[in-house]
Every structure is written in structure tokens, then in C-alpha cells.
Amino acid sequence: MKKILITGITGQDGIFLTKQILLNEPVTEIYGTTRNANHNYFLNQLSSIGLENNYNLKLINIDLENFDDVNNLISDIKPSTIYNLAGPSSVYGSLKLPYVEHTIINIFSNLIESLIKNNHLSYFFQASSSEMFKESTSKLNEDSDLSPHTPYAKAKLFCHEKSIELREKYDWPIISGILFNHESQFREKEFLFSKIVDSAIGISQKKTQQLIIGSLDLERDWSFAEDIVKGLYQITNGGESHSYVIGSGVSTSIKEVVQIAFSYFDLNYEDFIEIDSKLLRKGDPQKKVADISKIQNEINWEPKVTVKNLIELIIESRLKHSKF
């Protein structure tokens, strides 16, 4: 039976990737690493998107920063494919928490070194980030200039460049997916997209009074996480290049996101918003949007869910499953 290892399986990308694999490769064993002892939470999330049969899914509590533990895991499982989704995901948090950069690099290095030590160069997907890119007014593709400004981005760039180096050195099927902003009902509440949606819900229910954000003018490339995961799944199963930009190819301003979220409840956002520029990260670009020509042409992939539909999906999920 084919064996797939997903690190960081309990995050939003891990949830949707598990769905993709179970739907497309039912005769597969999935091993998912997590540091969360509450496995029921993850299983409930799977259930909420229609996955009740999890017999081929095994959750493993492991510290991926411990080389011996990782090496033993690789030796025992010998996975045919690894999706490395683990590590801190907050860019803003990496500015405050010095361990973030080290953690991302250490997890990647332990996996790679264990695979080499076991002489088991399996298919390997590395989750890279659009945060690696240098600011540009043009759409960003696989050949755009890279210039990270945060510890998070620096760590992602290290892993990205190492992936390319290893692919060339060992003829190793390693693929790096350069992921742009993607959101879902499973995204943590401290992220901007979720903060906006949750504020609109809270204000509509008179449980909060205002939304404080750093800017309305910045533009980003936002997609539905499940669309992005379908893209990374396709490139791992059919991609021939070492890296692919995965995003929507469409820029959306924070103002547009706010308007859509608040208009869902017939609210005028201007009555409830406060701008505090101190919340902005130093060096934040005005605009960042993906050029997805390569993945469209080589894999025939493109996102399906618009930003408006994404916001509505998250709102309806929050209202149905949360305690709002």
C-alpha cells in the first residue's frame, strides 16, 4: 500500500490535502505528524468537510525538530511521498518570536537528512511562500527576484533554494510550491482575513464595536485554501519543474475584503473601522499578486472560488460551527 507522510497535517492545508488524497487515492495510508494531542479536533474538521471514513489515516505525535525521532519515523514508514507543511505560519509572529526561523529550517533539514541517511529519496513537496519575493509592481512568477524581509520569509527562502540544490544534485523529485495567501474556515483567528470576517460577524451580533486594521489600501492575492491544495497535489503528482507559483492571479485590496464581509450583514464598514498604521509590518509591499501562467499551462490548474465566495463560505461556516 502506498504511504504518504504529511507534516503539519492539522493545519488548514493538511486538512484539505488529506481530503484530496483520500478521495483520489483510497488505497493509501496517510501518516500525519502533529504536536497536538487532541486528535479529535482534527477528525472533527475532516468530518465537517464530508470525510467520515479515516481508517487509512494515522496521526503521530512527534517533535520534528528532534532528528532521531524524524529519522526513526522515516526508517519505519518509508513514505513514497512527503508533503512538508509543518512549521509556524504567521509572518507577523516571526518578527516577535526568534525561534520561528530556526524551527522552519530545522524541520526541513531533519526530513531531508533523514531521507538521505535512509537512502530513500521519496517524492517531496516543500511549502514555500510568496513572502520570499522582492517587492514588484508586476505579477510574480517562478523567475521573479527574491528578497525576504522577515525571519519567516528568510527561512522559507533557505528551504526553497535547498530544494532546488538537492533536486539537481541527486536528481531528486523535490517540488517547491510558492504559495500565495490562501484562507479557509479553518484558518486561525489571528490572521487578517479571519480577523476581518470575525469582526463583521461580531459587529452584526453587537458583540464587538469596531475593527482596527493597519490599512485598507494594500492589495494581495487571496485564494481558497482548498483550491491551492488541489494545485499542490497536482504538481506533486504530475509536475516536471522544480517550482510553481500557486495563487489566484487576481489582486484584491483589504478594503474590498472588508466591504464584502460587512455588506453580507448589510453593514456600512465605514461606521465601524479604525485605521492604525502601527499594525503594518515594516517593508510591507503595496501590492503582491501571482503570475500563475506556468501551473496553468503545464498542469492545467486554476482556482475556482472567488474572494467574494470565499468570504461568504467562511462566514457561513463560522455561523454554523462556532459559538458566535
VOBA-1610 file (N, C-alpha, C; in pm, whole numbers, padded with zeros to 5 digits, always signed):
BEGIN
Met+00084-00119+00000Met+00000+00000+00000Met+00088+00124+00000Lys+00052+00222-00084Lys+00126+00347-00090Lys+00117+00420+00043Lys+00228+00480+00083Lys+00233+00552+00210Lys+00271+00698+00186Ile+00191+00787+00243Ile+00215+00931+00229Ile+00231+00993+00367Leu+00333+01075+00382Leu+00358+01145+00508Leu+00326+01293+00490Ile+00240+01346+00576Ile+00206+01488+00575Ile+00250+01547+00708Thr+00347+01638+00705Thr+00385+01707+00828Thr+00294+01828+00846Gly+00259+01857+00971Gly+00167+01968+00996Gly+00028+01941+00942Ile-00018+01818+00959Ile-00143+01775+00895Ile-00266+01845+00952Thr-00257+01896+01075Thr-00377+01954+01138Thr-00404+02099+01098Gly-00314+02161+01019Gly-00340+02295+00967Gly-00439+02292+00853Gln-00481+02409+00806Gln-00584+02412+00701Gln-00539+02339+00574Asp-00413+02354+00536Asp-00366+02287+00415Asp-00364+02136+00436Gly-00325+02091+00554Gly-00323+01949+00584Gly-00461+01886+00579Ile-00559+01961+00627Ile-00697+01912+00625Ile-00745+01889+00481Phe-00723+01988+00397Phe-00770+01976+00258Phe-00685+01877+00178Leu-00556+01867+00210Leu-00472+01770+00141Leu-00514+01627+00176Thr-00545+01605+00302Thr-00594+01474+00343Thr-00720+01438+00264Lys-00807+01535+00246Lys-00928+01512+00167Lys-00893+01473+00023Gln-00801+01546-00038Gln-00763+01517-00176Gln-00710+01374-00191Ile-00624+01336-00098Ile-00562+01203-00108Ile-00666+01093-00086Leu-00750+01109+00016Leu-00850+01006+00045Leu-00951+00991-00068Leu-00981+01101-00137Leu-01077+01095-00247Leu-01015+01037-00374Asn-00886+01069-00398Asn-00822+01030-00522Asn-00739+00903-00512Glu-00692+00871-00392Glu-00609+00753-00373Glu-00657+00676-00250Pro-00775+00616-00258Pro-00832+00550-00140Pro-00748+00435-00085Val-00670+00370-00173Val-00584+00260-00128Val-00447+00319-00093Thr-00446+00401+00009Thr-00325+00473+00052Thr-00328+00487+00203Glu-00212+00473+00265Glu-00200+00503+00407Glu-00144+00643+00424Ile-00213+00724+00503Ile-00167+00860+00531Ile-00116+00865+00674Tyr+00007+00913+00689Tyr+00065+00936+00820Tyr+00078+01087+00837Gly+00017+01139+00942Gly+00020+01283+00964Gly+00087+01317+01096Thr+00186+01406+01092Thr+00253+01445+01215Thr+00185+01567+01276Thr+00178+01567+01407Thr+00117+01678+01479Thr+00175+01684+01619Arg+00177+01804+01676Arg+00218+01820+01816Arg+00097+01837+01905Asn-00021+01829+01844Asn-00146+01844+01919Asn-00197+01706+01961Ala-00206+01686+02091Ala-00251+01555+02142Ala-00400+01533+02122Asn-00476+01641+02094Asn-00620+01629+02076Asn-00651+01595+01930His-00648+01467+01898His-00672+01423+01761His-00817+01440+01719Asn-00907+01443+01816Asn-01049+01456+01783Asn-01079+01587+01713Tyr-01006+01691+01748Tyr-01029+01821+01682Tyr-01006+01809+01531Phe-00894+01747+01493Phe-00863+01730+01351Phe-00966+01641+01283Leu-01004+01532+01347Leu-01102+01440+01288Leu-01237+01507+01272Asn-01272+01596+01365Asn-01397+01671+01352Asn-01392+01768+01235Gln-01275+01825+01211Gln-01260+01915+01095Gln-01278+01837+00966Leu-01220+01718+00960Leu-01239+01634+00841Leu-01386+01600+00823Ser-01452+01568+00933Ser-01594+01534+00927Ser-01678+01649+00873Ser-01637+01773+00906Ser-01713+01890+00864Ser-01707+01912+00713Ile-01607+01849+00646Ile-01600+01861+00500Ile-01632+01727+00433Gly-01701+01641+00508Gly-01758+01521+00449Gly-01673+01397+00453Leu-01567+01396+00535Leu-01481+01278+00543Leu-01503+01206+00675Glu-01577+01097+00669Glu-01607+01020+00789Glu-01519+00895+00800Asn-01480+00839+00686Asn-01401+00716+00685Asn-01253+00750+00689Asn-01190+00734+00805Asn-01049+00770+00821Asn-00964+00649+00859Tyr-01005+00531+00810Tyr-00936+00410+00852Tyr-00791+00406+00806Asn-00759+00472+00697Asn-00623+00468+00645Asn-00541+00588+00691Leu-00588+00655+00794Leu-00522+00775+00845Leu-00464+00748+00984Lys-00335+00777+01000Lys-00269+00758+01129Lys-00203+00890+01170Leu-00243+00942+01286Leu-00184+01064+01339Leu-00072+01029+01436Ile+00040+01099+01422Ile+00159+01069+01500Ile+00204+01194+01575Asn+00212+01184+01705Asn+00265+01295+01785Asn+00417+01286+01785Ile+00481+01387+01731Ile+00626+01384+01717Ile+00681+01526+01717Asp+00802+01540+01769Asp+00874+01667+01762Asp+00964+01662+01639Leu+00924+01731+01534Leu+01000+01726+01408Leu+01135+01796+01419Glu+01159+01866+01529Glu+01290+01928+01549Glu+01390+01832+01616Asn+01343+01714+01649Asn+01431+01611+01705Asn+01473+01516+01592Phe+01601+01521+01554Phe+01646+01445+01438Phe+01624+01295+01456Asp+01656+01241+01572Asp+01642+01097+01593Asp+01498+01051+01575Asp+01403+01131+01626Asp+01262+01096+01611Asp+01221+01097+01463Val+01267+01198+01391Val+01234+01208+01249Val+01299+01094+01171Asn+01423+01066+01201Asn+01496+00959+01132Asn+01429+00823+01155Asn+01387+00798+01276Asn+01318+00672+01307Asn+01184+00663+01233Leu+01115+00777+01224Leu+00986+00779+01153Leu+01005+00746+01005Ile+01103+00809+00943Ile+01130+00782+00801Ile+01171+00637+00781Ser+01255+00587+00870Ser+01301+00448+00860Ser+01186+00349+00873Asp+01092+00379+00962Asp+00979+00289+00985Asp+00877+00293+00872Ile+00843+00412+00828Ile+00735+00428+00731Ile+00782+00407+00587Lys+00898+00467+00555Lys+00948+00470+00417Lys+00839+00522+00322Pro+00798+00648+00343Pro+00689+00703+00261Pro+00729+00721+00116Ser+00633+00703+00027Ser+00658+00725-00115Ser+00652+00874-00149Thr+00576+00949-00069Thr+00562+01093-00090Thr+00558+01163+00046Ile+00624+01277+00053Ile+00618+01361+00173Ile+00571+01500+00135Tyr+00473+01550+00209Tyr+00430+01689+00196Tyr+00473+01761+00323Asn+00567+01853+00310Asn+00616+01925+00427Asn+00539+02055+00445Leu+00437+02050+00530Leu+00352+02166+00558Leu+00373+02218+00700Ala+00469+02160+00772Ala+00485+02191+00914Ala+00559+02323+00936Gly+00543+02375+01057Gly+00615+02495+01098Gly+00523+02611+01122Pro+00570+02712+01196Pro+00490+02832+01221Pro+00448+02898+01091Ser+00325+02949+01086Ser+00273+03006+00962Ser+00249+03156+00968Ser+00273+03216+01083Ser+00247+03360+01099Ser+00372+03441+01065Val+00364+03520+00959Val+00474+03606+00920Val+00497+03712+01027Tyr+00390+03773+01072Tyr+00398+03876+01176Tyr+00457+03819+01304Gly+00417+03696+01337Gly+00466+03632+01459Gly+00616+03610+01455Ser+00673+03589+01336Ser+00816+03563+01326Ser+00900+03685+01364Leu+00838+03803+01358Leu+00909+03926+01398Leu+00922+03936+01549Lys+00833+03868+01620Lys+00832+03874+01766Lys+00893+03750+01831Leu+00891+03638+01759Leu+00935+03511+01815Leu+01059+03463+01741Pro+01176+03477+01802Pro+01301+03446+01731Pro+01318+03301+01690Tyr+01242+03209+01752Tyr+01259+03068+01721Tyr+01196+03027+01589Val+01108+03111+01533Val+01032+03073+01414Val+01123+03036+01297Glu+01221+03120+01269Glu+01311+03095+01155Glu+01384+02962+01173His+01436+02940+01291His+01510+02817+01319His+01420+02694+01307Thr+01298+02705+01357Thr+01206+02591+01355Thr+01175+02546+01213Ile+01145+02641+01125Ile+01113+02608+00986Ile+01230+02538+00918Ile+01350+02592+00936Ile+01469+02535+00874Ile+01502+02399+00934Asn+01490+02388+01066Asn+01527+02264+01133Asn+01437+02148+01094Ile+01306+02174+01082Ile+01212+02069+01041Ile+01247+02020+00901Phe+01266+02113+00810Phe+01301+02078+00671Phe+01432+01999+00667Ser+01533+02046+00738Ser+01665+01982+00736Ser+01659+01842+00794Asn+01584+01823+00902Asn+01573+01690+00962Asn+01508+01590+00867Leu+01406+01635+00797Leu+01339+01548+00699Leu+01435+01510+00586Ile+01501+01609+00531Ile+01591+01586+00418Ile+01708+01496+00458Glu+01769+01527+00571Glu+01885+01449+00615Glu+01846+01305+00649Ser+01727+01287+00702Ser+01680+01152+00733Ser+01656+01072+00604Leu+01600+01136+00505Leu+01576+01069+00377Leu+01708+01029+00311Ile+01806+01117+00318Ile+01937+01085+00261Ile+02003+00971+00339Lys+01996+00978+00471Lys+02057+00876+00556Lys+01996+00739+00530Asn+01866+00736+00505Asn+01796+00610+00478Asn+01799+00570+00331Asn+01870+00650+00251Asn+01877+00623+00106Asn+01738+00606+00047His+01651+00698+00084His+01510+00689+00044His+01465+00826-00005Leu+01497+00858-00129Leu+01469+00990-00184Leu+01328+00992-00244Ser+01230+01001-00158Ser+01090+00996-00199Ser+01048+01128-00264Tyr+00934+01125-00332Tyr+00874+01250-00379Tyr+00855+01342-00260Phe+00889+01469-00280Phe+00890+01561-00166Phe+00832+01695-00210Phe+00727+01740-00141Phe+00671+01873-00167Phe+00710+01965-00053Gln+00770+02078-00089Gln+00807+02179+00009Gln+00717+02301-00006Ala+00650+02339+00104Ala+00563+02457+00100Ala+00646+02584+00114Ser+00668+02651+00002Ser+00737+02780+00001Ser+00635+02892+00008Ser+00680+03017+00004Ser+00589+03129+00032Ser+00616+03248-00058Ser+00508+03317-00092Ser+00521+03441-00169Ser+00593+03550-00090Glu+00607+03530+00042Glu+00681+03626+00124Glu+00827+03634+00083Met+00876+03537+00008Met+01016+03537-00035Met+01044+03644-00139Phe+00941+03690-00211Phe+00962+03777-00326Phe+01003+03920-00289Lys+01082+03978-00376Lys+01113+04121-00369Lys+00991+04199-00416Glu+00970+04317-00359Glu+00855+04398-00398Glu+00861+04429-00547Ser+00745+04418-00611Ser+00738+04442-00755Ser+00598+04490-00792Thr+00591+04575-00892Thr+00460+04620-00942Thr+00403+04521-01042Ser+00485+04428-01086Ser+00441+04327-01182Ser+00395+04200-01110Lys+00324+04117-01181Lys+00287+03988-01126Lys+00414+03904-01105Leu+00412+03820-01004Leu+00531+03747-00962Leu+00526+03601-01010Asn+00634+03558-01075Asn+00641+03420-01124Asn+00764+03349-01067Glu+00790+03230-01118Glu+00897+03146-01065Glu+01036+03208-01083Asp+01049+03303-01174Asp+01179+03365-01201Asp+01192+03506-01143Ser+01092+03552-01071Ser+01096+03686-01013Ser+01203+03694-00904Asp+01253+03816-00880Asp+01358+03836-00781Asp+01308+03805-00641Leu+01397+03747-00561Leu+01364+03710-00423Leu+01443+03799-00327Ser+01375+03848-00226Ser+01439+03934-00126Ser+01355+03935+00001Pro+01375+03836+00089Pro+01290+03824+00210Pro+01318+03934+00312His+01211+03979+00381His+01224+04087+00479His+01193+04043+00621Thr+01148+03921+00639Thr+01111+03874+00773Thr+01183+03741+00801Pro+01198+03707+00929Pro+01258+03577+00961Pro+01183+03460+00897Tyr+01051+03469+00893Tyr+00970+03366+00829Tyr+01009+03351+00682Ala+01016+03463+00612Ala+01049+03461+00469Ala+01191+03413+00445Lys+01283+03450+00531Lys+01422+03405+00517Lys+01432+03254+00531Ala+01358+03198+00626Ala+01359+03054+00646Ala+01299+02983+00525Lys+01188+03036+00473Lys+01125+02975+00356Lys+01218+02980+00235Leu+01293+03089+00221Leu+01386+03101+00109Leu+01500+02999+00122Phe+01549+02981+00243Phe+01654+02880+00265Phe+01606+02743+00218Cys+01487+02703+00259Cys+01433+02573+00223Cys+01406+02563+00073His+01358+02671+00015His+01329+02675-00128His+01457+02654-00210Glu+01561+02728-00176Glu+01686+02718-00251Glu+01754+02583-00229Lys+01742+02531-00107Lys+01800+02400-00078Lys+01726+02291-00157Ser+01595+02307-00174Ser+01517+02211-00251Ser+01566+02203-00395Ile+01593+02319-00453Ile+01643+02325-00591Ile+01781+02260-00599Glu+01864+02290-00502Glu+02001+02235-00499Glu+01998+02082-00490Leu+01914+02028-00402Leu+01905+01883-00382Leu+01847+01814-00505Arg+01750+01879-00568Arg+01689+01822-00690Arg+01796+01803-00798Glu+01881+01904-00812Glu+01984+01899-00915Glu+02097+01803-00877Lys+02134+01800-00750Lys+02245+01716-00704Lys+02214+01568-00710Tyr+02091+01530-00668Tyr+02056+01389-00657Tyr+01955+01342-00761Asp+01915+01433-00851Asp+01805+01402-00942Asp+01683+01360-00860Trp+01658+01434-00755Trp+01556+01403-00654Trp+01425+01471-00693Pro+01313+01399-00694Pro+01185+01463-00729Pro+01131+01550-00615Ile+01198+01663-00594Ile+01153+01762-00495Ile+01087+01876-00570Ile+00968+01915-00526Ile+00897+02027-00588Ile+00864+02130-00482Ser+00890+02254-00514Ser+00860+02365-00424Ser+00739+02441-00477Gly+00636+02450-00395Gly+00518+02528-00432Gly+00523+02664-00364Ile+00533+02769-00443Ile+00541+02905-00389Ile+00397+02954-00370Leu+00348+02941-00248Leu+00207+02963-00219Leu+00179+03109-00184Phe+00079+03166-00249Phe+00032+03299-00213Phe-00077+03286-00106Asn-00124+03399-00056Asn-00220+03400+00056Asn-00339+03310+00025His-00371+03221+00116His-00490+03137+00100His-00557+03119+00235Glu-00689+03118+00233Glu-00768+03122+00355Glu-00880+03017+00348Ser-00937+02991+00465Ser-01049+02897+00471Ser-01118+02910+00606Gln-01220+02830+00625Gln-01290+02827+00753Gln-01203+02771+00864Phe-01089+02711+00828Phe-01001+02651+00928Phe-00883+02741+00964Arg-00875+02857+00905Arg-00765+02949+00933Arg-00775+03004+01075Glu-00659+03016+01142Glu-00657+03069+01278Glu-00707+03213+01280Lys-00766+03252+01393Lys-00836+03379+01402Lys-00745+03501+01406Glu-00613+03481+01432Glu-00524+03597+01440Glu-00482+03649+01303Phe-00513+03577+01194Phe-00476+03621+01061Phe-00574+03728+01012Leu-00524+03820+00930Leu-00602+03938+00888Leu-00736+03900+00828Phe-00737+03805+00735Phe-00861+03767+00666Phe-00966+03721+00767Ser-00924+03635+00859Ser-01016+03586+00962Ser-01057+03699+01056Lys-00964+03786+01088Lys-00994+03899+01176Lys-01105+03986+01118Ile-01098+04011+00988Ile-01200+04092+00921Ile-01336+04022+00925Val-01337+03894+00888Val-01463+03818+00886Val-01522+03810+01026Asp-01440+03777+01125Asp-01489+03762+01262Asp-01540+03895+01318Ser-01476+04005+01281Ser-01523+04136+01326Ser-01658+04170+01267Ala-01677+04138+01139Ala-01806+04163+01075Ala-01916+04084+01144Ile-01888+03957+01176Ile-01986+03874+01246Ile-02014+03931+01385Gly-01908+03962+01458Gly-01923+04014+01594Gly-02000+04145+01598Ile-01971+04234+01505Ile-02042+04363+01500Ile-02188+04342+01463Ser-02215+04250+01371Ser-02354+04225+01331Ser-02436+04172+01448Gln-02368+04104+01541Gln-02438+04048+01657Gln-02422+04135+01781Lys-02365+04256+01758Lys-02347+04355+01866Lys-02262+04301+01981Lys-02166+04213+01946Lys-02075+04159+02045Lys-01941+04230+02045Thr-01917+04308+01941Thr-01799+04394+01933Thr-01839+04521+01860Gln-01754+04623+01869Gln-01796+04754+01819Gln-01715+04805+01701Gln-01592+04757+01685Gln-01512+04810+01574Gln-01405+04711+01529Leu-01353+04741+01411Leu-01243+04665+01352Leu-01125+04760+01338Ile-01012+04721+01396Ile-00890+04802+01386Ile-00790+04729+01298Ile-00750+04791+01187Ile-00653+04731+01096Ile-00551+04836+01052Gly-00441+04788+00994Gly-00332+04879+00959Gly-00353+04959+00833Ser-00431+04907+00739Ser-00451+04976+00611Ser-00570+04916+00538Leu-00628+04997+00452Leu-00732+04947+00361Leu-00679+04935+00219Asp-00559+04988+00196Asp-00512+05006+00059Asp-00425+04893+00006Leu-00362+04816+00093Leu-00275+04710+00045Leu-00354+04608-00037Glu-00291+04556-00140Glu-00355+04458-00228Glu-00279+04326-00221Arg-00354+04217-00210Arg-00294+04085-00201Arg-00367+03988-00293Asp-00301+03874-00315Asp-00356+03766-00395Asp-00412+03663-00298Trp-00546+03664-00279Trp-00610+03572-00185Trp-00685+03463-00260Ser-00672+03340-00210Ser-00742+03226-00270Ser-00803+03139-00160Phe-00888+03048-00202Phe-00944+02948-00112Phe-00839+02839-00092Ala-00812+02803+00033Ala-00707+02705+00063Ala-00728+02573-00010Glu-00853+02529-00025Glu-00876+02401-00092Glu-00834+02407-00238Asp-00856+02522-00304Asp-00808+02538-00442Asp-00656+02528-00448Ile-00589+02596-00357Ile-00443+02595-00355Ile-00391+02453-00331Val-00453+02382-00240Val-00410+02246-00209Val-00430+02153-00329Lys-00538+02173-00403Lys-00557+02093-00525Lys-00442+02119-00622Gly-00396+02244-00626Gly-00282+02277-00712Gly-00155+02208-00668Leu-00125+02211-00538Leu-00002+02148-00492Leu-00010+01996-00505Tyr-00128+01941-00489Tyr-00145+01797-00508Tyr-00119+01759-00653Gln-00167+01841-00745Gln-00149+01812-00888Gln-00003+01823-00929Ile+00068+01923-00879Ile+00209+01936-00921Ile+00294+01824-00863Thr+00258+01775-00745Thr+00333+01664-00686Thr+00309+01536-00764Asn+00194+01524-00826Asn+00160+01403-00900Asn+00179+01416-01051Gly+00219+01535-01097Gly+00236+01548-01242Gly+00330+01659-01284Gly+00386+01733-01187Gly+00475+01842-01222Gly+00613+01795-01263Glu+00674+01867-01355Glu+00807+01831-01403Glu+00912+01934-01366Ser+00870+02050-01320Ser+00964+02156-01284Ser+00995+02153-01136His+01095+02231-01094His+01133+02232-00953His+01049+02327-00869Ser+00977+02420-00932Ser+00895+02511-00852Ser+00778+02565-00935Tyr+00669+02595-00861Tyr+00549+02650-00923Tyr+00490+02756-00830Val+00456+02870-00888Val+00379+02971-00817Val+00233+02927-00816Ile+00171+02931-00698Ile+00031+02889-00686Ile-00047+03000-00616Gly-00137+03063-00688Gly-00220+03171-00634Gly-00342+03188-00722Ser-00405+03304-00712Ser-00525+03329-00792Ser-00494+03407-00919Gly-00387+03486-00916Gly-00356+03575-01027Gly-00437+03702-01025Val-00513+03723-00917Val-00600+03840-00904Val-00566+03914-00775Ser-00550+04046-00785Ser-00524+04126-00664Ser-00654+04178-00606Thr-00664+04174-00476Thr-00781+04224-00404Thr-00734+04312-00290Ser-00789+04430-00278Ser-00747+04520-00171Ser-00813+04479-00039Ile-00749+04518+00070Ile-00808+04493+00201Ile-00945+04561+00209Lys-00957+04678+00150Lys-01085+04750+00150Lys-01195+04666+00087Glu-01164+04599-00024Glu-01264+04514-00090Glu-01306+04399+00000Val-01209+04337+00069Val-01241+04227+00160Val-01334+04276+00271Val-01301+04391+00327Val-01383+04449+00434Val-01524+04478+00384Gln-01533+04540+00267Gln-01665+04573+00211Gln-01751+04449+00191Ile-01691+04343+00135Ile-01767+04221+00109Ile-01816+04159+00240Ala-01725+04151+00340Ala-01761+04089+00467Ala-01871+04166+00538Phe-01860+04299+00541Phe-01959+04379+00614Phe-02090+04389+00537Ser-02083+04391+00405Ser-02207+04401+00326Ser-02290+04274+00337Tyr-02228+04161+00370Tyr-02301+04037+00392Tyr-02406+04057+00500Phe-02377+04144+00597Phe-02469+04171+00709Phe-02538+04308+00693Asp-02531+04364+00570Asp-02591+04495+00542Asp-02535+04603+00634Leu-02404+04596+00658Leu-02336+04695+00742Leu-02249+04785+00656Asn-02243+04912+00691Asn-02151+05006+00627Asn-02019+05002+00705Tyr-01916+04947+00644Tyr-01790+04926+00716Tyr-01732+05057+00771Glu-01760+05168+00703Glu-01704+05297+00744Glu-01750+05339+00883Asp-01861+05284+00928Asp-01913+05317+01061Asp-01838+05244+01172Phe-01757+05144+01136Phe-01701+05057+01239Phe-01549+05039+01231Ile-01486+05103+01134Ile-01345+05076+01111Ile-01255+05186+01166Glu-01138+05145+01214Glu-01034+05238+01260Glu-00902+05193+01200Ile-00829+05288+01143Ile-00700+05258+01080Ile-00588+05293+01177Asp-00501+05198+01201Asp-00385+05218+01288Asp-00262+05167+01213Ser-00187+05259+01154Ser-00074+05221+01069Ser+00036+05150+01147Lys+00035+05159+01278Lys+00137+05091+01358Lys+00123+04938+01349Leu+00008+04891+01302Leu-00014+04748+01286Leu+00054+04691+01162Leu+00099+04779+01071Leu+00164+04733+00949Leu+00305+04684+00978Arg+00348+04582+00904Arg+00486+04535+00914Arg+00576+04626+00832Lys+00695+04652+00881Lys+00791+04732+00808Lys+00828+04661+00678Gly+00825+04735+00569Gly+00861+04676+00440Gly+00748+04607+00368Asp+00625+04614+00423Asp+00511+04552+00356Asp+00490+04614+00217Pro+00490+04535+00111Pro+00467+04591-00023Pro+00323+04637-00041Gln+00304+04733-00130Gln+00170+04783-00158Gln+00085+04678-00227Lys+00150+04599-00312Lys+00074+04502-00392Lys+00158+04377-00413Lys+00093+04262-00407Lys+00161+04135-00433Lys+00061+04040-00496Val+00089+04000-00621Val-00006+03916-00693Val+00070+03813-00778Ala+00014+03695-00791Ala+00080+03583-00858Ala+00060+03585-01009Asp+00162+03539-01079Asp+00152+03505-01221Asp+00145+03352-01227Ile+00028+03299-01254Ile+00009+03153-01248Ile+00014+03088-01387Ser+00079+03155-01481Ser+00084+03103-01618Ser+00145+02963-01625Lys+00252+02941-01548Lys+00323+02814-01557Lys+00237+02697-01513Ile+00175+02707-01398Ile+00093+02596-01349Ile-00033+02579-01434Gln-00083+02689-01491Gln-00197+02677-01582Gln-00159+02601-01707Asn-00043+02634-01763Asn-00002+02573-01890Asn+00048+02431-01873Glu+00123+02403-01766Glu+00184+02270-01750Glu+00090+02169-01683Ile+00008+02217-01590Ile-00075+02125-01510Ile-00223+02142-01539Asn-00258+02249-01609Asn-00399+02280-01638Asn-00478+02302-01509Trp-00416+02378-01416Trp-00481+02410-01289Trp-00513+02558-01282Glu-00625+02589-01221Glu-00656+02728-01187Glu-00759+02727-01074Pro-00760+02832-00992Pro-00853+02835-00878Pro-00997+02852-00926Lys-01091+02804-00844Lys-01233+02808-00880Lys-01312+02907-00796Val-01272+02926-00670Val-01352+03005-00575Val-01305+03151-00575Thr-01397+03244-00597Thr-01363+03386-00594Thr-01349+03434-00450Val-01291+03552-00433Val-01276+03609-00299Val-01412+03630-00234Lys-01508+03679-00311Lys-01642+03701-00256Lys-01703+03569-00206Asn-01692+03466-00287Asn-01746+03336-00246Asn-01671+03279-00127Leu-01540+03304-00122Leu-01459+03258-00010Leu-01503+03323+00121Ile-01525+03453+00118Ile-01570+03524+00237Ile-01705+03472+00283Glu-01796+03452+00188Glu-01929+03401+00223Glu-01919+03260+00281Leu-01831+03178+00224Leu-01812+03042+00273Leu-01763+03042+00418Ile-01665+03129+00447Ile-01610+03135+00583Ile-01715+03186+00681Ile-01788+03290+00643Ile-01891+03345+00731Ile-01994+03237+00765Glu-02042+03167+00663Glu-02146+03067+00686Glu-02095+02950+00770Ser-01969+02914+00749Ser-01910+02808+00831Ser-01894+02852+00975Arg-01848+02978+00995Arg-01831+03031+01130Arg-01966+03033+01204Leu-02069+03078+01136Leu-02200+03087+01198Leu-02256+02949+01233Lys-02225+02852+01149Lys-02278+02717+01169Lys-02204+02641+01279His-02071+02658+01283His-01990+02572+01370His-01932+02639+01493Ser-01933+02773+01496Ser-01868+02841+01608Ser-01972+02884+01712Lys-01923+02953+01814Lys-02011+02998+01921Lys-02047+03145+01907Phe-02039+03197+01785Phe-02078+03338+01764Phe-02227+03355+01801
//
